[in-house]
Amino acid sequence: MIDVLVVDDDFRVAEINAKYVGKVPGFRVAARAHSAAQALAAVERDPIDLVLLDHYLPDRTGLELVHRMRERGHGTDVIMITAAGDVATVQAAMRLGALHYLVKPFTFAALRTRLDSYAALRRTVDRVGGRGVTGQEQVDRIFGALRTAPAAASPRLPTGHSEPTTDLICEVLHRAEHPLSAHEVAARTGLSRSTAQRYLRHLEQAGRLRLSLKYGDTGRPEHRYAWVAP
């Protein structure tokens, strides 16, 4: 599980961002902060993997906070989430090692893409780090894990599909302790079986679900779906 610190001076925005994080499998909100001082205290108090950081904070800027964190030896990863869209701030964030920079306002899909790419980066580093970086190919894998193609940032849903329904089905499967059938998904979401089946088929083809077959004594095998962890 990836522990996230959400930092924003606006309590409502912090709440929304925290809810977004909670919807992405493999991530959880470890703490929230509304100032640089609170954020620094949280990083020093708890093991934080990733900071979602606003730039405009009441006591100092987000970039000043990152600089302070680095001075104190905290290598916690940072994704900037801010209304600051000027080139100077973006460049400064890059130089301080921010892994992504998301400009407000943004959609859940946009944040999820960044979080998924961060999870992919961690998996890649773990695999490569286990045997040590041995050449350019391994280095390219690490850097490539953070790339987000424009088309992947907001995947187009098929006609008749909605993002809220997709998110609902994903949440149900993520929380399930075992693979579910279309009938079981329909029962847990309140959708019709045909609607659940249509979404499940799309998610399986998109690689977000794993399909397995359960054979009974007679008749056709039952299709069952399980969440694919990022």
C-alpha distance (Angstrom), angle and dihedral (degrees) to the residues before:
residue distance angle dihedral
M1 . . .
I2 3.82 . .
D3 3.83 113.1 .
V4 3.80 114.4 -143.6
L5 3.80 132.2 -163.3
V6 3.81 112.4 -153.4
V7 3.81 112.7 -153.3
D8 3.82 121.7 -172.0
D9 3.80 131.3 133.1
D10 3.82 90.8 -139.6
F11 3.81 108.8 79.8
R12 3.80 92.2 -154.8
V13 3.79 93.7 51.0
A14 3.80 90.6 47.3
E15 3.81 88.8 52.5
I16 3.81 92.3 50.7
N17 3.80 92.7 47.1
A18 3.79 90.9 48.2
K19 3.81 90.6 52.1
Y20 3.80 89.9 50.0
V21 3.80 90.8 52.2
G22 3.79 90.8 48.8
K23 3.80 90.2 56.7
V24 3.81 93.4 59.1
P25 3.82 112.8 85.5
G26 3.79 113.9 -122.4
F27 3.82 94.6 28.8
R28 3.79 132.1 92.1
V29 3.80 133.9 176.5
A30 3.78 108.6 -113.5
A31 3.81 95.7 179.0
R32 3.80 145.4 -16.8
A33 3.78 128.7 -136.5
H34 3.79 133.5 -172.5
S35 3.81 99.8 -166.9
A36 3.77 138.2 35.4
A37 3.80 91.0 -109.0
Q38 3.79 91.9 54.1
A39 3.79 91.1 46.6
L40 3.80 93.6 50.5
A41 3.80 90.5 48.2
A42 3.82 90.3 51.1
V43 3.80 92.4 50.7
E44 3.79 91.2 49.6
R45 3.80 93.2 45.0
D46 3.82 103.1 43.9
P47 3.81 136.1 32.6
I48 3.82 101.5 -101.6
D49 3.80 121.0 -176.9
L50 3.80 100.1 -175.4
V51 3.81 136.7 17.8
L52 3.80 120.4 -153.6
L53 3.77 96.9 -155.9
D54 3.79 133.9 -164.9
H55 3.80 115.6 -153.0
Y56 3.80 99.4 -146.2
L57 3.80 106.0 68.9
P58 3.83 126.4 159.0
D59 3.80 98.4 -118.3
R60 3.81 103.7 31.6
T61 3.80 138.1 -15.2
G62 3.77 123.1 -85.0
L63 3.79 90.9 -113.8
E64 3.80 91.0 52.7
L65 3.79 87.1 52.4
V66 3.82 91.6 52.3
H67 3.80 89.7 49.8
R68 3.81 89.9 50.5
M69 3.80 91.3 48.6
R70 3.79 91.0 52.7
E71 3.81 91.0 48.2
R72 3.79 88.8 56.0
G73 3.77 92.3 49.3
H74 3.81 98.9 -105.3
G75 3.79 110.2 146.3
T76 3.81 92.9 -175.8
D77 3.80 111.6 151.3
V78 3.82 118.1 -112.4
I79 3.78 135.3 -153.4
M80 3.79 113.5 -173.8
I81 3.81 115.6 -136.2
T82 3.78 108.2 -179.4
A83 3.79 148.1 126.6
A84 3.83 88.9 -121.2
G85 3.79 102.7 109.9
D86 3.79 100.9 160.8
V87 3.79 117.4 125.3
A88 3.81 94.2 -123.2
T89 3.81 92.7 58.2
V90 3.80 92.3 44.7
Q91 3.82 91.2 51.0
A92 3.79 92.1 46.9
A93 3.80 90.0 51.4
M94 3.79 90.3 51.9
R95 3.79 91.9 50.1
L96 3.81 90.9 51.2
G97 3.79 90.5 52.8
A98 3.82 104.1 -103.0
L99 3.80 106.5 168.3
H100 3.81 96.0 -151.5
Y101 3.79 137.6 6.9
L102 3.80 118.5 -149.5
V103 3.82 118.7 -173.1
K104 3.81 119.4 -145.0
P105 2.95 131.3 -87.0
F106 3.79 97.8 47.4
T107 3.79 138.4 154.9
F108 3.77 129.3 -113.7
A109 3.81 88.1 -113.0
A110 3.82 90.6 57.4
L111 3.81 92.9 51.2
R112 3.78 92.4 43.7
T113 3.81 90.5 54.4
R114 3.82 90.5 55.1
L115 3.79 92.6 46.0
D116 3.80 92.3 48.0
S117 3.81 91.1 50.5
Y118 3.81 89.4 49.1
A119 3.81 90.1 52.1
A120 3.82 88.4 49.4
L121 3.81 89.4 51.4
R122 3.80 91.7 53.4
R123 3.81 91.7 49.1
T124 3.80 91.1 49.1
V125 3.79 93.1 48.2
D126 3.80 90.6 48.8
R127 3.81 91.9 51.8
V128 3.79 95.8 44.6
G129 3.80 94.2 38.0
G130 3.78 91.1 56.1
R131 3.76 90.6 68.9
G132 3.81 100.1 22.4
V133 3.80 127.4 -109.4
T134 3.79 105.1 -68.2
G135 3.79 103.8 174.7
Q136 3.77 151.2 -22.7
E137 3.79 93.4 -64.1
Q138 3.80 92.4 62.0
V139 3.81 91.5 45.0
D140 3.81 90.2 51.0
R141 3.80 90.1 52.0
I142 3.80 91.5 54.7
F143 3.80 94.4 48.2
G144 3.79 92.3 40.5
A145 3.80 92.8 55.2
L146 3.80 90.6 71.8
R147 3.78 96.7 51.9
T148 3.78 115.2 110.6
A149 3.76 115.2 -164.1
P150 3.82 113.0 -140.9
A151 3.79 91.1 -123.4
A152 3.80 91.5 52.9
A153 3.79 94.2 50.0
S154 3.79 92.8 76.1
P155 3.79 109.3 13.5
R156 3.79 114.0 -152.4
L157 3.78 112.8 -115.8
P158 3.80 119.3 -141.4
T159 3.79 117.9 -98.9
G160 3.78 110.4 -76.7
H161 3.82 94.7 25.5
S162 3.80 123.6 112.3
E163 3.79 129.9 -158.8
P164 3.85 95.1 -129.9
T165 3.81 91.2 54.1
T166 3.79 90.8 46.1
D167 3.81 90.5 50.6
L168 3.82 90.8 48.3
I169 3.79 93.0 53.7
C170 3.81 91.7 45.1
E171 3.81 90.9 51.4
V172 3.82 92.2 50.4
L173 3.80 92.3 50.5
H174 3.78 92.9 43.6
R175 3.81 90.6 55.5
A176 3.79 95.1 42.8
E177 3.78 116.7 108.2
H178 3.81 92.6 -147.7
P179 3.82 138.7 15.8
L180 3.80 114.4 -67.9
S181 3.78 132.9 -145.8
A182 3.80 122.9 -130.8
H183 3.81 88.1 -104.6
E184 3.82 91.7 54.6
V185 3.81 92.3 46.4
A186 3.80 90.0 50.3
A187 3.81 90.8 51.2
R188 3.81 93.2 49.9
T189 3.81 95.5 45.6
G190 3.80 101.1 36.6
L191 3.80 91.2 -121.8
S192 3.77 125.7 130.8
R193 3.79 116.3 -96.7
S194 3.81 92.0 -115.2
T195 3.82 91.9 51.8
A196 3.80 92.3 47.5
Q197 3.79 90.1 48.5
R198 3.81 91.7 50.9
Y199 3.82 92.6 52.4
L200 3.80 93.0 42.8
R201 3.78 91.3 53.3
H202 3.81 91.2 51.3
L203 3.82 93.6 47.2
E204 3.80 91.8 48.2
Q205 3.81 91.3 50.8
A206 3.82 89.4 48.5
G207 3.81 89.7 56.0
R208 3.80 95.8 -114.2
L209 3.81 94.5 111.5
R210 3.80 133.7 42.2
L211 3.80 117.5 -135.1
S212 3.79 122.3 -146.1
L213 3.78 132.6 171.7
K214 3.79 125.4 -127.5
Y215 3.79 113.6 -158.7
G216 3.79 120.9 -151.7
D217 3.75 131.0 -168.9
T218 3.78 93.2 -86.0
G219 3.77 140.3 5.1
R220 3.78 132.1 29.4
P221 3.83 120.5 -25.8
E222 3.79 116.6 -98.8
H223 3.80 117.1 -115.8
R224 3.79 112.3 -129.8
Y225 3.79 127.4 -172.9
A226 3.79 132.4 -151.2
W227 3.80 131.9 -174.2
V228 3.80 116.6 -103.6
A229 3.81 107.5 -137.3
P230 3.83 114.5 -130.2
